[in-house]
């Protein structure tokens, strides 16, 4: 009998986890290894706003129990970072200097929060929201009926913002060019979208940038944000939501074509025959638009995991958009993004 293939997936988000499921369905004999820097098994980060509805136990966020991975013979290497991809020898160098071999590799590392350069030295004064721990930290930092200052306001941030306002918190949005990211907002449409955000309960400040974050200067305020027009905003927490930057540093010297993300064809294959990329980390060639595009959103990245797994096991399936990214204003006047539909 031939030696079973070893499929390695870097990243255990929606894309990587769905790929592992489909790989096991299609190849019952293969070795499957998922490498992730996370401490937890796969959970859906789109569900993290649930902390403000009383969901505080991290176990409740897991999509599959630990026994699932044992039954499916999927090895998950947690708190493990890949530092280098050696495409010639088909190996990964891990941060603790272990070498891991692969036959076929899927890169599904997603992205990290983008922070403008002017705010990089103030990161310790802001609350992130990318994992269960940071979500709980934010929950504990916000007092009842407290004020959250949101910078940027990408669609994940706005999803959280509408949950906060529904639970009695005040949200002040400092809007900018990355508001509603990854949607492309035509400036002439901004007034109606702004009105839609205000209808959701947000206080919107636009045509300015946050340039400084300090400890509160007003009695009772924990943070003060200074805007580039000199105004100051007081609140309890400051949250940056400026979109994502693809996590590609570890493949910078792997001989894989990269623009902003990893460039792949419609079958999600990179310029290496044994390496695929999927999810927020990749740009997919669009024949229609004659360029490489990012496709975001829960349903899109989940489908990419399925497509990648099918192609890694011998098919030739092309990715097609599941959710067309169009913002709209509902009949009640509130703004709605299809990226918020992740049930």
Secondary structure, 3 states (H helix, E strand, C coil): CCCCCEEEEECCCHHHHHHHHHHHHHCCCCEEEEECCCCCCCECHHHHHHHHHCCCCHHHHECCCHHHHHHHCEEEECCCCEEEEECCCCEEEECCCCEEECCEEEECCCEEECCCHHHHHHHHHCCCCCCHHHHHHHHHHCCCCCEEEEEECCHHHHHHHHHHHHCCCEEEEEECCCCCCCCCCCHHHHHHHHHHHHHCCCEEECCCCEEEEEECCCCCCCEEEEECCCCEEEECEEEECCCEEECCHHHCCCCCCECCCEEECCCCECCCCCEEECCCCEEEEECCCCEEECCCCHHHHHHHHHHHHHHHCCCCCCCCCCCCCCCEECCCCCEECHHHCCC
